[in-house]
Amino acid sequence: MRGYVLVGTEVGAARAVTKGLERIETEHCKVLSVDTVTGQYDVIVQLEAESLDELGRAITEDVATISGVTTTLTCLVVNLS
């Protein structure tokens, strides 16, 4: 299960949030990439987990609790083949 999490941050907090996201380490969820972007969101992180529950847990317990994070929007990867 992979997902992209679009992260909104407080003004001036994008760099610190990016560093916080890069440091996430959980047993069942892996950070594949972290990119600072322009637009409505400030950072995009790609996560991979064994299940939807584990992915959700990483988002609510690890991503959303980083200081400076104000909003998240999760986009799940689907296979249409």
C-alpha positions in Angstrom: 0.0 0.0 0.0 1.5 3.3 -1.1 0.2 6.8 -0.6 1.2 10.4 -1.3 0.6 12.8 1.6 0.3 16.4 0.7 1.3 18.5 3.7 0.5 22.1 4.5 2.7 23.8 7.0 2.8 27.0 9.1 4.5 29.9 7.3 8.3 29.4 7.4 8.1 25.8 8.7 8.4 23.8 5.4 12.2 23.1 5.9 11.7 21.9 9.4 8.7 19.8 8.5 10.7 18.3 5.6 13.5 17.3 7.9 11.0 15.8 10.4 9.3 13.8 7.7 12.7 12.4 6.5 13.4 11.2 10.1 10.2 9.1 10.4 11.0 5.5 11.2 8.4 3.0 12.0 8.4 -0.8 11.8 5.7 -1.2 9.2 5.9 2.1 7.2 8.7 3.4 5.0 9.2 6.9 3.8 10.0 6.6 0.0 10.5 10.3 -0.8 10.0 13.8 0.7 9.8 16.8 -1.6 9.3 20.5 -0.8 6.9 21.9 -3.4 5.2 25.1 -4.4 1.4 25.6 -4.6 -1.4 24.9 -2.2 0.7 22.4 -0.2 4.3 22.8 1.0 5.6 19.3 1.2 4.8 15.9 -0.4 5.8 12.7 1.2 5.4 9.2 -0.3 4.8 6.4 2.2 4.6 2.7 1.8 3.1 0.3 4.4 1.9 -3.3 4.5 -1.7 -2.3 5.0 -4.1 0.7 4.9 -4.3 0.6 8.7 -0.6 0.9 9.1 -0.4 3.7 6.5 -3.2 5.6 8.3 -1.4 5.1 11.6 1.8 6.6 10.2 -0.1 9.6 8.9 -2.0 10.3 12.0 0.7 9.5 14.6 3.9 10.5 12.7 3.2 12.9 9.9 0.4 15.0 11.4 2.1 15.4 14.8 5.3 17.0 13.4 5.6 20.5 14.7 4.6 23.0 12.0 2.2 20.7 10.1 -1.2 22.3 9.7 -3.0 20.1 7.2 -2.6 16.8 5.3 -4.3 15.3 2.3 -3.7 11.6 1.5 -3.8 10.2 -2.0 -3.7 6.4 -2.2 -2.0 4.7 -5.1 -4.2 2.3 -7.0 -3.5 -0.2 -9.7 -6.0 0.0 -12.6 -4.6 -2.8 -14.7 
